[in-house]
């Protein structure tokens, strides 16, 4: 059965959802050690979170890109994640969803979060037909993410490298076995209505 084009898929529990980020070791290792983002983590800049492990691997090159060598699994509260979704604006203008470009630009400027739907990726990091959520957090949302929503931070760089090695060896079954178990994330009806057509 085909995946819905717009659906959040994530590792989640009754109270948390896991998102992925990648940082230079001086930030990533410190965050994982302390279970919190360190003071040097800039709370006044936009930070992008991704519930899709493979989209994160596409973005960070399996933890090999400069400044993205440490891959983190960040477990955050579902309440915080859902607040961000409710307060987010789509990152691009969509005719039929937004009244007009001026209105959308104003909403985007004021929103503490923004959403992009990018093609999900397979184990070879090739694009699939269904989409994966990315969410940018700025201002209030970035501060809440770092200081209130975060439940735990785990360094999963070695997992990323192990999966990548299996892919390079052509052992996709072994790679698949190691992937985080992402499943559809339950959202209340209408929660995503302002984020796609």
C-alpha positions in Angstrom: 0.0 0.0 0.0 1.4 3.4 -0.9 2.4 5.8 1.8 0.3 8.9 2.2 2.1 11.9 0.5 2.0 14.0 3.7 2.3 12.0 6.9 4.6 12.4 9.9 6.5 9.2 10.6 8.6 9.0 13.7 9.8 7.0 16.6 7.4 8.0 19.4 6.0 6.9 22.8 2.8 8.1 24.6 4.6 11.2 25.7 7.7 11.8 23.5 8.7 11.9 19.8 12.3 11.5 18.5 13.8 14.0 16.1 17.3 14.0 14.5 20.0 16.7 14.2 23.7 16.7 13.3 26.3 19.0 14.8 30.0 19.5 15.0 31.5 17.4 17.8 32.0 20.3 20.2 28.2 20.9 20.3 26.9 17.4 19.6 29.1 15.5 22.0 28.6 18.0 24.8 24.8 17.8 24.2 24.8 14.0 24.4 27.0 14.0 27.5 24.8 16.5 29.4 21.5 15.5 28.0 20.9 19.2 27.3 22.1 21.6 24.6 25.1 23.5 25.9 25.3 27.3 26.4 27.2 27.6 23.1 24.2 26.3 21.2 22.6 29.4 19.8 19.1 29.8 21.0 18.5 32.9 18.9 19.1 31.0 15.6 16.7 28.8 13.6 17.3 25.1 14.2 15.9 22.3 12.0 14.5 19.1 13.4 13.7 16.0 11.4 11.7 13.0 12.6 13.0 10.9 9.6 16.3 9.2 10.3 17.0 8.6 6.6 16.3 12.2 5.7 18.8 13.2 8.4 21.3 10.8 6.8 20.7 12.4 3.4 21.3 15.8 5.0 24.4 15.0 6.9 25.9 12.4 4.6 25.7 9.6 7.2 27.6 11.9 9.6 30.5 12.7 7.3 29.8 16.3 6.3 31.8 19.0 7.9 30.1 20.4 10.9 27.6 17.5 11.0 29.9 14.7 12.2 27.9 14.0 15.4 24.4 12.7 14.8 21.9 13.1 17.6 18.6 11.5 18.4 16.7 14.1 20.5 13.7 12.9 22.4 11.2 15.7 23.0 7.8 16.0 24.5 4.9 15.4 22.2 3.2 18.4 23.8 6.1 20.6 22.6 6.2 19.0 19.1 2.5 19.5 18.7 2.7 23.1 19.9 5.3 23.7 17.2 3.1 22.1 14.5 0.1 24.2 15.6 2.2 27.4 15.5 4.1 26.6 12.3 3.8 28.2 8.9 4.6 26.4 5.6 8.0 27.6 4.4 6.8 28.3 0.9 3.7 30.1 -0.5 1.0 27.6 -1.6 -1.9 29.0 -3.7 -5.2 27.8 -2.4 -3.7 27.3 1.1 -2.7 30.9 1.8 -4.9 33.9 1.1 -2.1 35.6 -0.9 1.6 36.0 -0.9 1.6 39.1 1.4 -0.5 37.2 4.0 1.8 34.2 3.8 4.9 36.3 4.2 3.5 38.0 7.3 2.5 34.6 8.8 6.0 33.2 8.0 7.7 36.2 9.7 5.6 35.9 12.8 5.6 32.1 13.2 8.0 30.6 15.7 8.2 27.4 13.5 8.1 26.6 9.8 7.5 23.4 8.0 8.9 21.9 4.8 7.9 18.6 3.2 10.8 17.1 1.4 11.0 13.8 -0.4 11.6 10.9 2.0 14.7 8.9 1.3 15.5 5.2 0.9 18.6 3.4 2.2 20.6 4.7 -0.9 19.3 8.2 0.1 17.4 8.4 -3.2 14.1 10.3 -3.1 10.8 8.5 -2.7 7.4 9.8 -3.8 6.0 10.5 -0.3 7.2 13.4 1.8 9.0 13.8 5.1 8.5 16.6 7.6 11.2 19.0 8.5 10.5 21.7 11.0 12.5 24.9 11.6 12.3 26.3 15.1 13.1 30.0 15.8 12.7 32.5 18.6 10.4 31.2 21.3 10.2 27.7 19.7 14.0 27.2 19.6 14.3 28.3 23.3 11.5 26.0 24.3 13.0 23.1 22.3 16.4 23.4 23.9 15.3 24.2 27.5 11.9 22.7 28.1 10.8 20.1 25.5 14.0 18.1 25.4 13.7 14.8 27.4 17.0 13.1 26.3 19.8 13.5 23.8 21.6 10.4 22.5 24.7 10.3 20.2 23.8 7.8 17.5 26.8 8.5 15.2 28.0 4.9 15.5 24.6 3.6 14.5 24.6 5.9 11.4 28.0 4.6 10.4 27.0 1.0 11.0 23.9 1.3 8.8 26.0 3.1 6.1 28.6 0.3 6.1 25.9 -2.3 5.5 24.5 -0.2 2.7 28.0 0.1 1.1 28.5 -3.6 1.4 25.1 -4.2 -0.3 23.6 -5.9 2.8 20.3 -3.9 2.8 18.6 -6.4 5.0 21.2 -5.9 7.8 20.9 -2.1 7.3 17.1 -2.3 7.5 17.2 -4.2 10.7 19.2 -1.4 12.4 16.9 1.4 11.2 14.9 3.2 13.9 11.3 1.9 13.9 9.4 4.9 12.6 5.7 4.7 12.4 2.9 7.1 11.6 2.6 9.8 14.2 -1.0 10.4 15.4 -2.2 13.9 15.0 -5.6 15.3 15.7 -7.8 15.8 12.7 -7.0 19.2 11.1 -3.6 19.7 12.9 -1.7 19.7 9.6 -4.4 21.4 7.5 -2.5 24.7 7.5 0.7 22.9 6.5 -0.2 21.3 3.1 -2.9 21.3 0.5 
